[in-house]
Amino acid sequence: MDALQSGVVELLRSRRGGDSGNKDDGATLALVIEGGGMRGMLSATMAAVLADQGLVDAVDLVVGTSAGAANATAVAAGTIDAFSESYASVFASPEYIGAGRMLRRKSMVDTRGITARSAELFEWSLALREGAPRLAAVATDVVTAKAVPLTDFSDATDLADSVIASSQLPLAGGLPVTVRGRRWLDGGLVEPVPVAAAAALGATHAIVLATRPFGTAPAYGRADRVIERYLRRVNAELGDLYHSRPDRYRATVAQMRDGSYAGVRTLTFAPDVADPIPGRTETDVDLLRAARQAAADTATRMLTEAMS
């Protein structure tokens, strides 16, 4: 294991072995969570494995992008295991996702409806309780084309609105949303795996949960060309960032896997290349459940190897 990755493991060991509520070791440990629509089930499941092993208690900060922001909220609320299962049992439904919604003149993905239902079912208000880790949802500012971590939520409504901002897919989710007086789109346009955002919030170490196998990257096909053209009309810089997304993703995750990114020591978990990987708008319940089981098995194996 790389010495930088070992630094994260040693921090986890020291905090798990002692009083995790007394984090006076000078480090700030973040849990950083990638989303990707229904692919977020994978990072939610990995987070649930960490929670089951008592490692979430060692975390100071939870940062997520897109569906990863919803997962981060469930982590902070203490309901991540049930939330990871809900991708298949609740949200893989034409009520929330699917081309049929467009026939009814609705967005293909009901970001607002999914968020409201999640907040209700999985007690997201608990993420704001005293003693919960600091929480951030990373969204893309439409005007500046920058990824911004939305944090320090005033109440449950502000939290839910920030998760919506982080998750608002261009075109498939509808128009940009206005939160805190600014217009936002999905944070994954700029920073799908938000270690840099965690660094901006003071993280020194990070457990990173990626939702693509190591060495892979987002595809770029016909639908992506349509999205890029749309983004260029919104802000030309967003179009450039979207076009370069596959190469940027591959390069940044490789650095995270090597143990350091944006000045943060990283320990990165990802699905195995042989695991089933859901699509962004996946609704095949059998595939989702198989993916959840595979993600749990892979995360458990990787964690055992890292901590041994």
N, C-alpha and C positions, 0 to 999 in steps of 0.2 A: 504494500500500500504506500502511496506517495506520502511524504512527510507532512505536506499541507493537509491532506485528508486525515492523516493520523491526528492532527491537531483538533479537528472536529470530534473525532472518536474519543480522544482523551477528555475533552470537555464534557461530552455526554456521559462518559464513565464517572467522572468526578461528581457531576450533578445528580446522576441517578443513584450513586452510592451514598450521597449525603443528603442535606436538606435542600431540595430543589427550590424551595421558596426563599432561600437565602443565597442569592446569586451575587456574591461579593467578590468574584474572581476577576473582575475587570473586563470580562468578555460580554458581548451582546450576541446571543444565539438566535438566528432567525430560522423559521421554517418557511421555505419559498416554494410556491405551488403553481405549476403550469395548469392551464385549463385546456381549451380546445373543444368547446361544445360538449357533446356526449362523451368525447374522449376524456373529459374531466373525471369520469368514473374511475379511471386508472389512478390518478393522483389522489382522489378521495379515498380509494381503497388502500393505497400506500400510507396515507396519513392515518387511517384507521388502524393499520398494523403498528405504526409507531405509538399511537395512543394506547393500544392494548399492551404494549411493552413498557408503558410508563414513561416514554421518552418525551412526549409532548409537554409534560410538566417541567422539563428542563429548558423549554423555549421561552424567550423574552418577547419575541415579535413574530407575527404570522403575516406573510405578505403573499397575495395571490393576484393573478391576472385572469380576467374573463371568468369561465367556470371555476378557475382556481381561486377567484375572489369569493365565490359562494362556498367553496370547500374551506377556505381559510376562515370564513365566518362560522361555519359549523365546527371547525376545530376549536376556535375561541369559545364557542358556546358549549362545547363538550358533547356534541351530538353527531360527530363525524361518522361513526359506524353506521348508524341508521340512515344518515344522509347518503352515504356511498351506495347503499342498497336502493335508494329511491330513484336513482337514474333509470333503473329497469322497471321498478314497481309503480312509479308515479309519473315520471316525465317522458317516458317513451310512448307518448300518446298523441294522436292527431289533435287533441285539444291544445297541445303546446308546440308541436313540431310537425312540419310536413308540407308538401306542395299543396295539399288540399286546402290549407288555410288561405293560400293565395287565391284560390278560386272564390273564396268568400271575401276577397279584397282585404285580407289581413297579411301581416308579415309572416314569412315562413317560420320564424322562431318567435314565440311569445316571451320575450325576455322579461317583461314586467310581470306577466302572469306567473312564470316559473319562480321569479324572485319572491313575489307575494306569498305563493303557496309554500315555498321553502321556509320563509320567515315564520309562517304560522305553524307548520308541522314540526319544525325542528328547533323551535324556541331560540331564534336568532337573537332576541333581546338579551339572552344570557351572555352573549359576547361582550356586552357593555358592563357586566357586573364588576365589582371591585375584585381585583386579584386575577382577572383574565389577562392573557398576554395582549400586548398592544397589537392592533389589527390594522391592516392597510389593504385597500383595493386599488390596483393600478389601472388607470384609464388613459386614453390618448386624447390630449387637448387638440381639438380640431384646428384652432387658429395657429398654435405654435408647432404642431406636429411633434410634441414631446410627450413622453410617458410621465405621468404624475401620480405619485402615491396619495390617494385620498385616505385620510386618517383622522384621529381625534374627533369622532362622530358626536354630534350634539345630542342625538336621540336615535331611536330605532328607525324612524322615517329617513333620517339623514344617512344612516347605515344602508338601508335597503336601496335608496336612490343611488348611492355610491357604487353598490354592487351592480345595479342596472347600467350605470355609466361604464363600468369596467367591462361589461359583457355585451354591449350593444354592437352586434355584428353589422358591418356596412351592407346595405341592401337587404340581406336576409332577415335582419332584425328591425329594419326600418331606418328612419332618419336619426341623425345625432340627437342625443338627449341633453337637456339643460339641467345642470346640477350646480349648486353654489355659484350661480351666475355665469357659468362657462359651459361651452358645448363640448360633448364628449363622444367618442366612439371606443370600441373594444381596445383594451390595453395591449392585446396581442399583436396589433398592427405594428407597434414599435418595440415592445418588450414582452414577448410571450412567457419567458422564464425570468421573473423580475428580481434577479440578484442585485442589479445596479440600484433599483429602487430601495431594496433592503439596505444597501450600503449608504444611500442618502439618508436613511433613518437611523444610522449608527451601527448597523450590524458589523461584527468582526468575523463571525463564523456563520455558516448556513448549512442546513440540511435542505437539499434541493430535490424536488419531486417533479421529474419530467414525464411527459406522456407520450413520447415517441422513443423507440429503441435507439440506443447510441449509434451514431453514424448516419441516421436518417434525417430527413428534413421535410418541411411542407412541400407538397407537389405544386406545380404551376400549370394549370390547364385552361380550357376555354372559359370556364366560369370565372377564373381568376383574372383573365384579361378584361372581362366585363367589370369586375370589381375595381380593377386598377383604373379603368377609364372613369368610373364614377368618382373614385377618390381624387383623381386629378382635377375634376371639376370642383370638388370641395376645397382642396388645397394641393397644389402640384407636388409639394414635398411629401405628402402622404402617399401619392401615387408612386413616387420614387422608392419610398420605404417599403411599400407593398411589393414592388417588383423585386427588390433585393432581399426580401424576407427569407427565402430558402437558404441562400448563402450565409446570411447573417446568423440564422438560427444554427446551422451546422457548426459554424466557427465558434459561437459563444458557448454552446453546450459542450463542445470539445474542451474548451478551457475549464469549464465547470467540472467536467469529469476528471481533468488533470489536477484539480484541487485548489484552483484560485481564479476568481473573476472579480473585476472592479475593486480589488483590494480586500476581498472577502475570502476567507478560507472555506472551501466547499466540499461537502460529501454528497454525491449525486446518486439518486436512485432513478431507474428507468425500466420500462417493460422489456422483457426479453424479445429478441427479434422473432422468435417462434410463437410468441403469445398473440392471441387475437386482439386486434386494435380497432375499436369502433370508429366509424366516421363521425364527422362533426355533427351531423343531424341523424345519427343512427337511431332506428326505432325497432330493430330486431331484438326482441326481448331475450331470446335464447342466446344470441351472440353476446349481448350485454352481460348476461349472467355468467357465461363462460369467460368473458374478459375479466370480470370482477374476481372470479376464482383464480385465474391465472395471475392477475396482478397481486393478489394476496400471497400466492405461493412464491412469486418472484421476489417481492419485497421482503418476505420472511427469510428467504435464502440469502439475499444480498445483505440484510441486516445482520444475520448470523455470521456471515463471512467477515463483515466489517468489524463487528464487536468481539470476535474471537481472538 
